Amino acid sequence: MPDLFHKIESSIKEVLLIEKGIIFLVDEDKDLIYRIDENDKEIFSPCNVGIIGQAIMERHLYEVHAPNNNPYFNPKVDIDTQRPLLCLPIWSKIHEKNKLIAMVQIIDLQLIGNKLKVKTDSSIDSESLHIFIDILRACIEKAMDLPNFTLGMNLEKK
């Protein structure tokens, strides 16, 4: 599972030309978000913790301009940055349609009109972003189909 997370996060950085992006799997039934940090440590938190938690509650694209000054900021789950932070929801199309299955949190990306502008002054139109999110969704849903897949291998112990 750590390899999948790291590959997805690496792809997020490469495709969107950003400094950092992290992916959280969401299990609203158990009220948990799950991610693997850069040291392969599993991190579990309630769905309502941090800026990412607020984005889950809002259930749509969520943008924060000064994350460290945001009242929802939590360094245990959120990217620690003063740059704009964007949270992108990933909705299931196969498993329980329109169920929130993941959130991506990225920095150095700003929504300007219908263009996403990155620090390199290149831009990605919203259609390209939706295609990329569809690819991420397919990867996550494919992983969900694996026989030993659960949201974190140790959920019951947490």
Residue pairs with C-beta under 8 A, 6 or more apart in sequence:
1 36
1 143
1 152
1 153
2 36
2 40
4 139
4 143
5 23
5 35
5 36
6 36
8 23
8 136
8 139
8 140
9 21
9 22
9 23
11 136
12 18
12 21
12 23
12 104
12 106
12 136
13 19
13 20
13 21
15 132
16 106
16 109
16 116
16 118
16 124
16 129
16 132
17 118
17 120
17 122
17 124
18 106
18 107
18 108
18 109
18 118
18 119
19 83
19 107
19 108
19 119
20 79
20 81
20 106
20 107
20 108
21 104
21 105
21 106
21 107
22 35
22 79
22 104
22 105
22 106
23 35
23 102
23 103
23 104
23 105
23 136
24 33
24 34
24 35
24 52
24 77
24 102
24 103
24 104
24 105
25 33
25 34
25 35
25 101
25 102
25 140
25 151
25 152
26 32
26 33
26 34
26 47
26 56
26 100
26 101
26 102
26 103
27 33
27 34
27 47
27 151
27 155
28 47
28 56
28 99
28 100
30 151
30 155
31 46
31 47
31 48
32 44
32 45
32 46
32 47
32 151
32 152
32 155
32 158
33 44
33 45
33 46
33 47
33 49
33 52
33 53
33 56
33 77
33 103
34 42
34 43
34 44
34 151
34 152
34 155
35 42
35 43
35 77
36 42
36 43
37 43
42 152
42 153
42 154
43 76
43 77
44 152
44 155
44 158
45 53
45 74
45 76
45 77
46 53
47 53
47 56
47 57
48 54
48 56
48 57
49 74
49 76
49 77
50 72
50 73
50 74
50 76
50 77
50 78
51 62
51 64
51 67
51 70
51 72
51 73
51 74
51 78
51 85
51 87
51 105
52 77
52 78
52 87
52 103
52 105
53 72
53 74
53 77
54 62
54 72
55 62
55 87
55 89
55 103
55 105
56 89
56 100
56 103
59 89
59 100
60 89
61 86
61 87
61 88
61 89
61 111
62 86
62 87
63 84
63 85
63 86
63 87
63 110
63 111
64 70
64 84
64 85
64 86
64 87
65 84
66 82
67 73
67 78
67 79
67 80
67 81
67 82
67 83
67 84
67 85
68 80
68 81
68 82
78 85
78 105
79 85
79 105
79 106
79 107
81 107
83 107
83 108
83 119
84 107
84 108
84 109
84 110
85 105
85 106
85 107
86 105
86 106
86 107
86 109
86 110
86 111
86 116
87 103
87 104
87 105
88 103
88 104
88 105
88 106
88 129
88 133
89 100
89 102
89 103
90 100
90 101
90 102
90 103
90 104
90 133
90 136
90 137
90 140
91 98
91 99
91 100
91 101
91 137
92 98
92 99
92 100
92 101
92 137
92 141
93 137
93 141
94 141
95 101
95 141
95 144
101 137
101 140
101 141
101 144
102 136
102 137
102 140
104 133
104 136
108 118
108 119
109 116
109 117
109 118
110 116
110 117
110 118
112 123
114 125
114 126
115 123
115 124
115 125
115 126
116 123
116 124
116 125
116 126
116 129
117 123
118 124
143 149
152 158
